[in-house]
Every structure is written in C-alpha cells, then in structure tokens.
C-alpha cells in the first residue's frame, strides 16, 4: 500500500449521489422562482403584496404594465416558439433514434466478435496473469452504456430547450420592471439547465458504475472499459443536435436578416417578417439543446477517459474505490461550488444598470474558478493517497497527490484564460470588435477581411494556454493528468452552462418584445441583455473547444494504451498519411455544414421574398405572414442535411480502423485534433465579433458608434452582411467541430479491442 485515503469508501458512495441530488433540487428551486412570473394578465390587487407595492404601481403606469394585450401577445408568441422547438426536436430524435439503434448493434457485433462471441473468461489485457470477464460481456455492457449516454444527452438537451422556451417571455415581461429583474429571470433559467445537466450526468454515470460492478466484481479494467460507451453515446447525440440545430437556426437567421434588414429595411425581429418565428425557435434548438448535449458529452468523455486510465493504475489494481472515483468527486464538489457562485448573481448583488450585466457574468466565471481551486485542493487531499502510480504507456509512473491537484487546477485556470481571451476578442467593449465595426465605413469587403484576421489572431493565446496545461499535466501524471485537466476545465460546467443558456434566452426575450410591439425603452433593455449574452455564448464556446482539445487528447492516450501501441511514430508512412488526412477532416466537415446552411438559407430567402411580394397588406402590417412554412423549410433542411456530416464523423474511425489499422487511426486522431481546434476557435470568434460589431453600431452608445449608425446606414448594412456570413461560422461549423474532435477519439477507444485484433485489413493483404 502506497498510502491511505482520508475519505472512506462509504463516504464516497454517499457524497457523489448527495451532491447530484442537491444540484437537481437547486435547479428545481430556480425553476419554481422563474415560474412565479405570471404569463396571464393580473389584476390590480395581486401586485400589492410586494415589499414596495406602491412604488411598483408608478413603474407600471409609466411602462404600460397593465396593458393586457401585451401580456397575451407575449404568451401567444412564446407558445408558437415552444411548439416549433418541440416539434423539431421530436422529428430530429426520431431520425437520430434509428441511427442510434443501428450503431448500438454495430458496437455489439464488433466488440463481441473480438473473441468470436465466446462466453468463457479471458486473460486481462494489461495483466495476463489475471482472469477477466469475456469480450462478449464487454460488448453487452458497452452497448448498454452507449444507450444510457445517448438517452441522458437527449433528455438534457430537451429539458434545456423546454426551460428556455418557458423563460423567454417571462424575461420580456420582467424587463418592464427594469433590467435587473429581467437579468435575474434569464440567469435563473440558465441555471436550471446548468444544474440539471451537470447533476443528472453525474448521477446516471455513478449509478451505471455501481450497477455494472454487480456483474464485474473485481474486474475493474473490464468495468471501466465498458463505461466508455457512455461518453460515446453522449457525444454522438450531441453531434446531431449541434449540426441539426445549427443548420436550423442559421438558415432561419440568415434568411430573416437578408430579406428583412437588408432588402426591406425592417427591424431584426419585426412580426411582419415571415422567418421570425423560425429564427427564435432556432436559438432554442441550436444554442440550447445543442450546447447542452455538447457539454454533457465533453463531461461524460473526460470522466470516462480518466476512469479508463485509472483502472489500469494503482487505484484500479489495488481496488481503491475513493481514489478511483476521484474524477466524479471533483464534479460533485463542482456542483456545490457552482451553487454558491450562482447565489452571487441572483441573491447577493443586484444589477441596477445596463453596464453592470457583462461584469456580473464575468464575476461568475472568476468566483467559480477561485472557489473551485480550493475545492480541488480539499478533494485531492482527502480522496487520494499521498503517493500512487499511474499507467504511462506500459510503465507505472509514481505520482504525488499535490501533482494531481496541479493537473486539475491548470485545466481549470486554462479554461478561465480561454474564456477571457474569447471575451476580449468578441465583446464590443474592447478594441478588436470596435476596429471591425470601424472597417464597415468602407463596405462589407473590409469588414470581412478585418473579421477573418481577428478570428485567426484570437487562436494564439488559447492555444498557448492549452499547450501549457497539456505540458504541465502530462509531465506530472501522464495521460491521467490530461484527463483530469479536462475535468478541471469542465468542473464548473453548471455555471458555464448557466451563463451560456442565458444568451439565447435574452435573445428570444428581445425578439418577443419586438414582436409584441413593446416600447423602445424595453427593447433597449433586452438588447443590452442580448449583447452580453452574445459574448457569454462565445465564452461558452471557448470553454467547449478548449475542453474538447484536452478530452480528445486524453481519449487518444487511452486509445493508444488499449490498442497496445507503445509509440506513435510520425516518420512511419502509415502514421503520416493518417496525420495529413486527419488534418483535412475538419475542413471537409466545415464545408458540408457551411454549404448546408447556405442552401437552406437560399430556400428561406426565396420563401420570405415570395411572401413579401405576394401577400397583400404584409408590409403595412394589416395581414399576418405565414410563419409555419418558414418553420417547415428550416426543419426539413436541417434533418436532411445533418446526416452526411454526421456520417462522416461516425464512419471515419470505423473505416480507417478496419482497413488501415490502429497506427493510421492514431495519426488521423492526432491530425483532426490539431487542425480542428484552430478552425473551431477562429470560426467561433470571427462570427461572434461580426455579430457584436453589428450590435455596437446599432446600440450607438459611444460617439464612435453613432458616427457609423444609425440602423439602415451604409456601414450598418455592411455590418449586417458580416454578421450573416459569421452566423454559420459561429453557430454551425465552429461549435460542431469540437464534437468531431472528441467523437472520433471516443469512438476509436470504444472499438479499440476490435481494431487491435482484426484491424488493418489492407496492410495484412499486401
């Protein structure tokens, strides 16, 4: 024994589910608080129970709060958005369900065939002296965990969308009482999603491990290898959610912007615009359901990667449960830390002015990171032996518990750095976006040039941050270090998701205010919430991409260990061809998603033009447009177009592994990781910067911005064109790429036993 653990095994078995339950309870509490905002016109008396009922009356009179029509209209619009989003997700899940079933069968057949479907026990992969469960068991349990991961991912995305569509109109109505009230409603709803997702992901994983242990007993190596299916299920759903949702939202957005703003000169969310409902539905299915599944996938995979490596290290060999579940304990403490952090935004401080919104969201990141650092230190002290060994490509490396603390902390702080760099490059409070806005004076072309340059430049610091955390964590604890660094970055996932979901909710709130014909002052408030939300969405994407890079590397390490490759030599032709083809894949994938958005937007533009030209009284506002046709165009396009990019990502590892073998596959994984991260960061930041440059001109809050405006001026039109080009970059290609990176790695890991025994057919023939 290398040293004892302070926290007993029973303590771990209580602590993890307890934290998860606390997280779920907290999210239900936040949901209850949001639901107190009523969506039905209230009578006078109901308002008197506030602590300052009289002051409320004055505000109400001034803002027209008692206007029943406005409240009814908000409720009606919210209903339309909610129905559109629900019907789209159901359609999407039907198609994805078929795909899931096929893939589950593939996992079973491939893994079962490793030992010819025999039911007798096998010598273990890493220690031939011990006996492990048969490969058939691994096939069965991997398939079960794949389905569990997929279902959890789908449910978390769906619930997130439900909560967002529940909260959007409530945020609009609260905006009449002031920006602080609206902010709290939007933020609370984001928190519902963040905590629900973090806690349910943790709980399902914990229960799955305990149930599988009933069969596997002491064979921890087999147990945690089967658990990797959980990460694969989570991410494969996220891929379709992200791509499908991304194509949906951007087809509608681009169509609405090009005809509405540029050709017809009507405001962004004008109810006369036929694509406006589809646009608002898109925010929920792409940014909320897609993002939720995406971060859930990252979280599941980094946990799986850490557990796989730990199971063949001293934790697994000596059956030390508490140390083994260290990754889950970090996530549990993360939920508690995020809970405290959320109270800072909703209860301890109140937002009075528009310019306090962004700092409040940034404080969330700083507070959660600082508190989490203390949390990690405590966990590393009580849940780890003082020294232990970690599997390092065939050898065991001696590691101290303080080194593992540094691994997690370096990931956590790298995440914060990436978040802030992203914010600097995409927020219109800083010079990069203001320069892009300024370049609109000379038209759209210069705007595009400046925006692209900004995106490429914004890659530099995040890559150094990722590189530094990889170097530190690998030096201390080999591949396990990298896996826990990724977990560190994702340990504050509840806060990260709350900030992220806040964006689309405020975006929708602004749209509802415009459609319900509310006053200009309310629109200003929702616009301010929305501009801050754009930046936080970019920060969320930064986190997702940074963590994806680390997760993917950790999974890559686990794959290389499992496929029994000792070194990956770039100079061998087998590996090098994999490397160069792997680096090409993100471009192929981006080409598919961008073109899908383009062709779907083309149909949308034609439909919107047709309605403006043929429906009499539409521009005058006397007749209603046909919203349903636009919603249908977006739905059909995204369902049809999400299949090819999805198939590309899911089939590549299978084809390469079967025909070219594990060495070439390791090259493909490394190549796609290296080029994917760069494109993902630059695409997300370019799109975010163009969007906020447009908002900077529209808001006209500084002398410089006013010289470029107002809405409808030439610089503003150039900015709208930039924003439209950036839409598919920041909401379809960019965020889907981080799933491509992770998904190929986790899929290779799940199929590694098959590739190691039967792979490389082409090289065997020759």
N, C-alpha and C positions, 0 to 999 in steps of 0.2 A: 504493500500500500504506500503510495507516494505522499499521502497527507489526507486528513479527513475534511469533511464538508460540514459547515456550521448548521446549515438548514437541513433538517431531516427529510427523508423521502416523503413521509406523510404530509409534512408542511408544504412540499411542492405540489402534492396531489390536491391540497386544499387551496393553496394560493392561486394557482392558474385559473381554475374554473371560477373562483370567487371574484377575481379581477374582471373576468369576462362578464359575469353576471352584473357586476357593478356598472360596467360600461353600457350594457344593454338597458339597465334600469335608468341610467343617466340620459340615454338617448330618448327613452320614452317620456321622461320628465320634460325634456326640451320640447318634444313634440306636443305634449299637453300644454305647455306655455304658449306655443305658437297657435294652437287651436283655440285659445281664448280670444283671438282676434276674430270677430264675427263677420261672416260674409253675407249677412242679411241685414236690411235697413233696421236700425234700432230706434226705439222711442226715446223721448227726452229723459225720462226718469232714470233709465238704465245708466246714464252717464254720471249720475251724481255720486256714485259710490267711490270714485277716485279720491286720492288723498287731496287733490286740489280741484274738485269738481267744477268750481265756479270759473277758475282760470280756463279750464277746458272749453267751457261754453264760448268764451271770447274767441279762442282759436277757431272753434268750429264755425262760428258765424262768418269769420273772415275768410276761411278756406272753403266755405260752402260744404261743410262736413255733413250737413243734414240733407244733402241732395240725394234722395232715394234712387233716382235714375242712375247716378254714377255707380253706386254700390251694386245695383242689379246688373249693370253693364259689365262691371268687373267680374262678377260671379259668372256671367254668361261666357265671357272671353276665356276665363280660367277653365271653365268646363270644356270648351272647344279644344283648348291646348291639351288638357289632361286626356280627353278621349283620343285625340290624334296620336299622342305619345303611346298610350296603352295599346291601341290597335296596331301601331307599327311594331312595338316590341313583341307582341304576340305573334305577328306574322314572321318576324325575324327568328324568334325562338323555335317556331315550327320547322323552318329550314335548318337551323342550327342543330335541332334535336335529331333530325335524320342523320346529319353529318356525324354527330356525337355517337350515335348508335353504331354506325359503320366503323368509326375509329376505335370504339371500345372493343369491337370484335377483332380488329387488327391487333390491338395490344395483346389480347388474349392469345390469338393464334401465334403471333411472332414469339412472345415470351414463353408460351407453352411448348413450342417446338424446339426450344434450346436443348432440352434433354429428351426429345421425342415423346413428349407428353407422359413421361414415366412418373409414377406416384411414390417411388422409393426415395429415401433421403439421399442427399449428395454431400460430398466433402465441401467445406466452405470455400468461397472464392479466395479469401485472403489468408486463411489458416487451414491448410489441407488436413491437419491432424484432427480438426473438429468436424462434427457432422451437422449439416444444416438441412432445413426443410427443402422439399423438392422444388424444381423450377416451375412446376405446374402451379404450386401454391402461390409462388411469386406472381405468376400470370393472373391468377384469380384475384388476388388482393390488389395488385396494381390496377386492374380494371375497375374494381370497386372504388378505390381511392380516386381514380380518374373521374368517375361519375360523380362522386361526392364533391370533388373540387369544382367540377363544371356546374353542378346544381347550386352550390354556395355562391359561385361567381354570378350566375344568372339572377339568383334571388337578391343578392346585394345590389346589383345594378338596377333591378326592377324597383326595389323598395326606395332606393335613392331617387329615382325618377318620380315615384309617387309622392314622396315628401316634397320634392322641388315644385311639382305642379300644384301641390296643396298650399305651398307657402307664397307663390309668386304674387297672387292678387292680394294676399294679406299684407305683403310688404308694400304694395302700392297704396293700400288704404291707410297704413300706418304712416306713410310719407306725408300725409296731410297734417299729421300732428308734429312733424319735424323730422330732421334727418336722423337723429339719434334713435328714435323709435323704429324707423324703417330698418336701420342698420342692425339693431338687435334682432328683429324678426328674421331678416335674411341670414344673419350669422347663426342664430339658433337652429334654423332649418338645416343649414350646412352641418352643424354639429350633430344633428340627429343622424345624418347619413354617415359621418365620420366614425362616430362611436359604434353605431350598429354594425358597420362593416368590420372595423378592427376587432370588436368583441366577438362577433359571430364567426369570423375567420379563425380566430384563436380557439374558440370553444369547439368548433367542429374538428379542427386538427387534433386537439387534445383528446377528445372523445374517441376519434378514429384510432389514435395511437393506442389508447387503453383497450379498445375492443380487439384490435389486431394482436395485442400482446397475449390475449387469452389463447390464441392459437399458436403464436410463435414461441411463447415461453422465453427461453434463454437465447434464442437465435435472433439477437438484436440486429445483426448485419442484414438478415433477410427482411426483418420487420421494417427497417427504415428505408431499405431499397424499394419495398412495396409502397411506402408512403410517398415516394417521389411522384407517383401518379396524380396526387392531389394538386401539386403545382402545375402539372401538365394540363389537367382539367380546367383549373382556374384561368390559365393563360390562353388556352385555345378558345374559350368563350370570350375572353377579353378581346382577342384579335378580331373576331367577327363583330362584337359590339362596337369596337373602336372604328373599324373600317366601315361597317354598315351605317352606324350612327354618323360618322364623319362625312360620308358621301351625302347622306340625307340632309344634314344641317347645312352643308355648304352649297349644295345645289339650290336650296331654297334661298339662302342668304345672297348668293351671287345673283340669282335671278331677280330677287326683290330689289337689290341695290342698283343693278344696271338699268332696269327699266324705270323703277320708281324715282331714284335720286338723280341719275344722270340724264335720262331722257325726259321724264315728266316733271322733274323738279318738285316732287312732294317729299315730306319728311320721311325719316327712316321707317317708323312703324305706323304709317298712315293707314287707317282702316280701309281706304279706297284701294290699297294695293292687294291684289288677289293672293300674293305669295306670303302675306304677312303672318298668317296663322302657321303655315308650314315652317317659316323661319323660326318662330318661337317654339314650335314643337321640337325642331331640330336641336335647339340649345339643350333641351332636356334629354333627348336620346343620345346625342353625341357627347356633349361635355359632362353630363351627369352619369348616365348609365354606363357609357363607355369608360370614363375616367375611373368610376368606382370599380368596375371589373378589372381594369388595368392595374390599379394599385393593389387590389386584392391579390391579383396574380403575382406581382412582384413580392408581396409579403409571403405568400404561400411558398414561392420558389426559394426565397432566401432561407426560409425556415427549413425547407427540405434539403437544400444544399448543405447547410450547417449540420443537420441531423445525420445525413449520409456519411459525411467525413468523420463526425464524432463517433459514429457506431463502429468504426474500424480503428478508433484511437483508444487510449486507456479508459475513457469513460465507458465505451461500449464493451471493451474486453473484460473490464472488472465489474461491469453492470452497476455503475454508479448512476442511479436514476436522476438525482437532482442536477448533477453536472451535465448529464446527457440532455436534460430539458432546459439547459441554460438559455438557448435561443427563445424558448416560449416564455421563460421567466422575464426576460428583457421586454418582450412585447406586453406582458401583463403589467409590469411596472409602467411601461409607456402609456397604457390606458389611464392609470391613476394620475400620471404627470399631466397628460392632456386634459384630464378632467379639471384639475386645478387651474391650468392655463386658460381654459375656456371661461372660467368664472371671472378672470381678469377683464375679458372683453364684455361680458354680459352683465356682471353684477358689481364689480369693484369700482370700475370707472365708467363715466357716462360720456358719450360723444355729443358735443354741442354744435360744432361747426362742420362744414363740408371738408375743410382741410385737415380734420383730425382722423378721417376714415383710413387713409393709407397707413399713417403711423400706427394706428391701433392694430391693423392686420400684421404689420411688421413686428410689432411688440409680441404678438402671439408666437411668431417663429423664435424670437430671441428668448422669451421666457421659457418656452417648452424645451429649447435646446439646453439652456442653463440648468433647469431643474432635472432634465433627463441625464445630464452628465453626473450629477450627484446620485441619481437613481442607479445608473450603471455601476458606479463605484461600489455602492452598497451591495448590489446583486453579485458583482464579481467577488466581493469579499465573503459573502455568506453562501454562495451557491457553487463555488469552485474550490477544489483542493489547492493548497499553496503551490504545488508543482504537479504536472501531469504530462503525458506525452500525446502528441498529435501526429496522425498519419501524414507523411510527406513523401509521396511517390515511392512507396516501397520501404521507406525507413520510418522510424518513430523519432520525432523531434521533441526534446524536452522544453516545456513552456511553463512560465510562472503566471499566476492569476493576474498580477498587475499588468502583464504584457497583453493579456486578452482584454483587460479594461481599456487599454490604449487603442487596441484594434477597433473596438466598438465606438469609442469616443472620436477617433479620427474619421470614421464614416459619418457620424452624427454631425461633426463640425464641417466636414466637406460638403454635406448637404446644405448647411446654412450658407456657406460661401457661394455655392452654386445658385442658391435662391436669391442672394443679394446681387450677384453679378447679373443674373437674369433681370432682376428688378431694375438695375441701373440702365440696362440696355433697352428695356421695354416700357418704362414708365415715362409719362410726358413731363415729369418734374425735373428730368435731367437733360443734359445737353445732347446725347445721341439722338433721341427722338425729336428734339427741337430742331436739330440740324436736318433731319429727314423732312420735317414739316416745312422748313425754310426752303428746301430744294424744290418744293412744289411750285414756287414762283415761276419757274421756267418750264413747267409742264410735267406730264406723267413720266416721261423718259428719265429725267434726272432723279425723280422720286424713286423710281425702280432701282437705278444704279446705287443711290445712297443707301436704300434699304437692304439691298443684297450685301453691300460692303459691311454694313452694320452687323448683319447676321453672321458673316464669316468671321468678323473680328470678335464677336461675342463668344466664339468657341474657345478662345485661347485660355482664359483663366479657369473655366470649368474643367478643361482637360488637364491642366496642371494640378488642380485640386484632386481630380480622380486619380491621376498618376501618383501623387504624393500618398494618397490613402492606400493605394494598392501596394506601393513600396513598403510603407511602414507596416501594414497589416501582414503582408507576405513574409517580411523579414522576421516578424515576431512569431507568427503562428501558421505559416504556410497557407494552404487553401482554406483551412478553417477560419483563419484570420480574415480573409477576404469575405467569406460568407457572413461572418458576424459584423464586419464593417458595413455590408449592405443592410443587415438588420438594424444596425445603429442608425443608418440614414432613414430607415423606414419605421424606427421605433416611435416616432411622434406622428405616425400616419393619421391618427384621429384628428389632430389639429390641422395637419396638412390638407386632409380631405375637406374639413370644415371650411377652411379658407378657400379651397378650390371650388367647392359647390356653391359658395357664396356668390361667385361671379355670375354664372348662368341664371341664378335666382334673381339677382338685381337686374340683369339684362332683360329678363322676362317682365319684371316689375315695371321697367321703363316702357316696354312695349305695350303693356296693358294700360298704363297711364295715357299714352298717346292715343291708343285705340278708343279708350273710354272718353276721350275729349276732356281730360283734366287740365287745370290751369298751367300756365307756363312755369310758375314757381315750383310746382310739384315735379314737372318734367326735369327742371334743373337739379332738383334733389336726387331723383332716380338716376339721372345722367352721371352725377358725381359718384354715386354708389357703383354704377356700372363701370366707369373708367378705372376705379380702384380694383374692381372685380377682374378687369382685363389683365391688369398687372399681376394680381394674385394667381390668375389662371396660368400666366406664363411662369410664375414661380413654381406652381404645382407641376407644370410640365418639366421644368428644370429638374425638380426632385425625381420625377418619374424616370427621366432619361439617365440621370446620374446613378440612381439605384439600379436601373436596368443594366448599366455597364458593369457594376460590381457583381450583381446577381449572376449575370451571364458568365463572368469570369469564374465565379465560384462553382457554378454548374459545370463549366468547361473543365475545371480541375477535377471535379467529382467524376465526370465522364471519362477523362483520361485515366484516372485511377481504376475505374470499373472496367474499362476496356483493356486493362493491363498494358498500357503504353508507358514506357519509362520516360522517354524524352520525345518532344515533338521537334524534329529537325527540319528547319526551313529549307535547308540546302538539298533535301531529297526531292526529286521531281514530284513524287506522289503528294507530298505536303504542299509544295509550292503551287501546283495547279489548283489545289483546294483553296489556298490563300487568295489567289488572284480572282478565282470565281466567286468566292465568298464575299470579297470586297465589292464585287459587281452587284450582288443580290439586292442591297438596299436601293440601288438606282433603278433596277428593274421593278422592284416593288413600288417605289415612289412614282415611276412612270405610269404604272397601272392605276394607282389611286388618283393621281392628278388628272389623268385622262378621263377616268370615271366621273369625277366631279365636273370636268369641263363638258362632257357630253350630256350629263344630267342637267347642268345649268343651261345648256343650249335649249333643251326641250322646255325648261321652265321659262326662259326668256320669251320664247315663241308663244307660250300659253298666256303669259302676263300681257304681252303686246296684243294678242288676239282679243283678250277680254277688254282692254282699254279701247281698242278700235271698234269692237262690235257691240258691246253692251251700252245702250243709251243711258245717259244720266250717271255714269260711273264716276267720271271726273268731277261732276257737280256735287257728288255725294248724295244723290237722291235715291240711287239703287245700290243694292249690296253686290259685291263681286262674288264669284263662285269659288269659295275657298277650297272646297272639297277636291276639285280637280287638281289643284296645285299640290295638295297633300298626297293625292294618289300618285302623281308624277314622281314626287320625291321617294315615296315608299317603293314603287316598282323599280325605279332606277337603282336604289341602294341595295335592294335584295338581289337583283340580278348582278350588280357589279361587285358585290362583296365576295362572290365565290372565287373568281380567278386569283386575286391577291392572296386570299386565304389558302387556296390550294397550293400556291407557290411556296408559301412558308411551311405548310404542313408536309408537303411531299418531298421537298428538297433533302432533309436529313435521311428520309427513308431510301430515296433513290441513290444518294451518294453512299450511304452506309452499306446498302445491299450490293451495289455494283462496284464501288471503288474501295470500300473498306474503311477501317477506323482512322488510319493515318490521314487519308484525304479528307475525311469528315472533320478531323480536328483542325485541318487547315481552313476548311470552309467556315467553321465556327469562329476561328480567330479573325479571319478576313471580314466576316459580316459584322462582328463586334466592333472592329476598328473603324470601318467606314460608316457603319450605321450610326454610331454615337455622334460623329461630326455632322452628318447630314441632319440628324434629328435636332440637335441643338440649334444649328444655323437656321433651319426651316422654321422652328417654333419662334425663335427670336425675331427673325425678319418679319414674319406675319404679325406678331404682337406689336412690333414697332410701327409698322404701317397703320395698323388699326388705331393705335394711340396717337399717331401723328394726325390722323383724320379727326379724332376726338379733340385733340389740342386746338386745332383750327376752329372746330365747331363751338367749343366752350368759350373761346375768346377771353380767357381770364387774365391774359397779360397784354401789354402793349404790342409785343411781337406777334402774338396770335391774332390780335384784332387787325393788324396790318395785312394778314393773309386772308381773313374771312370776308364777309360772313358766309353762311351756307349758300351754295349756289354760285360763289365766285369761281374764277378760273383755277386759282390754287386749290380751292376746296374740291373741285371736280377732279383735279389731278390726284389729290389725296384719296378720293373715293376709289379711283382706279387702282391705286397702290393697295388699298385695303382689300379690294376684291381679288387681286392677284394673291395677296397674302393669306386669304381665307383658307384655301385648300392646303397651303403650306403649314399653317399653324394648327389647323383643326383636323386634317385628314392624314397627310403624309407624315408630318413630324411626329405626332404622338403615336401613330401606329408603328413607327419604326422601332420604338423601344420594345414593343411586343415581339416584333420579328427577331430581335437580338436574343431575347430571353427564351422565346418559344422554341427556336431551333436548338438551343442548348439543352433545355429541359427534356425535349423530345429525344434528343440523342442519348441523354442519360437514361431515360426510361427504357429505350431499345438497346442500350449498350450490351446487355448479355447476348442478345441475338446477333448483333453486328460482330461481336468478338468471336463467336463460334462459327457463324455462317456467312459473314460479310465478305466483301471484296471479290465477287464472282469473276469480274473481268480480269483481275490480276491473277486469279487462280487458273484461268483458262490458258493465258499466254505464258 
